């Protein structure tokens, strides 16, 4: 593995999941692999689980870790090539990425979409500009369109929780929120689920369709109760409109809040959410804190998702 920014960087999904579970059983089994090497974690946006899980994963592999909060602890970056930098942007990404590459052997970067410029976000402008000038392997800590470490952790969690011979039914359901959120987690989860042996259904109000490049192989259902019938796993997540880009649509969709009554048509389905969650807006306390909730298991598996990816990259560097 040279980089990790999407599912396309993974040659064998099942093998990667099994290796992650082996690391979970023995987290320090490769503790000397990263000895003498350094990972830089670059954050253009806030983070809790991604920051801490990736840092601990790196430490479990013997890596040194440096963390940079851009715009708070460093100069503001300009991304446009050929820009006349006579405004508030102090340093160009071509210089910043090149310098970071001299200090680090691997770089993780977190860069949310603007939700204002659909073309730039869809084309991963910020991530690609950084990768263009970075000279070492890059790991996405969430980008404008994807969150691959989260999706890998989600798949690890489903694998752990499923012990039946038939393939599980997995439902991704849209949830209400107070502000527009990116499509990255939903895109990424859909992309991964469409490539593994599950019966995958996406349900949301009309107007919240994800880009079809992420949903090929999924069943799209606008009736939430119909989608939930017979579900084994229900992944709850809000996202803003893609076609009416970055917007919350005017229709009142508060009834999409998942509750105990909604879950009665499932197969006692496990509840999943990537966190952070707006309690009693996206999901009720009863479901979040109840016996079918996998949210803390998902969060714990973020560590092993990051660790297996870093392990693969380090082994590639050492070849």
Order of alpha helices (4+ residues) and beta strands (2+ residues): alpha-beta-alpha-beta-beta-beta-alpha-beta-alpha-alpha-beta-alpha-beta-alpha-beta-alpha-beta-alpha-beta-beta-alpha-alpha
